[in-house]
Amino acid sequence: MPLEQAVGRINRTRRPPLVEPIKSPPEWADKRGESLVRLTREQAAVGIDDPQFRGKDPLTVLTGWFGPGDSLTKPALEPSMDGYDPMRVRVFRPSHGQRRLRIDQGVAQGSSVTISYTLDGVRALTKDLGGFDHSLLRRVLPMRDFARRLQQKNKPVAPWLHTVGHHVGAESHHERTLMMLADYHSAIDHISGQPFTLVWPKHSELDSHTPDVCLLSGEAIPLIVDVRTPEGAVDPEWAAKVPAIRRAVESLGMGYVVWTGMSRPYRRNLENFTEARVPPESYEYWSLVALALCAHRMTAGDLADGLDASGYRRAQALMLIRRMLWRRALRTDMFTPYSTSSIVERTDGQE
């Protein structure tokens, strides 16, 4: 057999099989048939860009609340032990048992909705909604632990965020994506996960709810975000809870939004750029050189060649460009997978 045919045959045999979702429950599945249909449908959708997010800037909802911000003043902290708190991401507890901090139900379930939060990761404090101080949002620790369970659908993670300079707990990769987007936004200067728990009085429409993410920007009104998949956001059981959650959050003087996702290429580009690391002293000098070289729109490869000719090694230059894209000093088409052939340009519009 010719070599070309043999290689082609090997490549064809190594292709992953297509996942075809089951359209109707098989008889052998018995009571789990509906669950099997749902799970195979979700598996088939993995890796497929959701059409509802194509071409839609995911930053719009955050900019609409906080404004565009300034990339020059955006925090971009380097990894260090400053501000480290071992209780910020609690992963050391067993995977069984209670996940949320215990709340004094006698205090919490009074005649009105209450808010419970923790400043030490051990003890939950409870107050009426009118008695909560917004300034505590920069100090609160998560109300939940982040241990994984064998049959848990959403796997907790702890992304490192440039904005706060440490890891923040997230209950799922979808939640992590929202945090990564907020980390990229120029106006947001603080991000926290599972910031507090709302508890309703007995016989109310809800028992309790812990929002997913809290976003802050200077003195602006805080924004509380719950993260759901597009399917989860329209689930009747969840949709029935949203009005009560929104009323409680707005009673605290905060904004509330349910975030459902973003374009997959945009997300993959963010994942690529957030990993770029350049020493501050190197970035301070060579980013100015890069901006001077980028007098007009050019490919990332050409800009790296220019930096290489100026004395900055090409491999390091490519890392610098990714860092500048993350810092918003440069911009590119976020809806197209980034490569050295991608067009980059200055965000200040100067030539």
Summary of the structure (lengths in Angstrom):
residues: 351
radius of gyration: 23.6
end to end distance: 57.6
largest distance: 81.0
contacts: 1000
relative contact order: 0.11
helix: 37%
strand: 14%
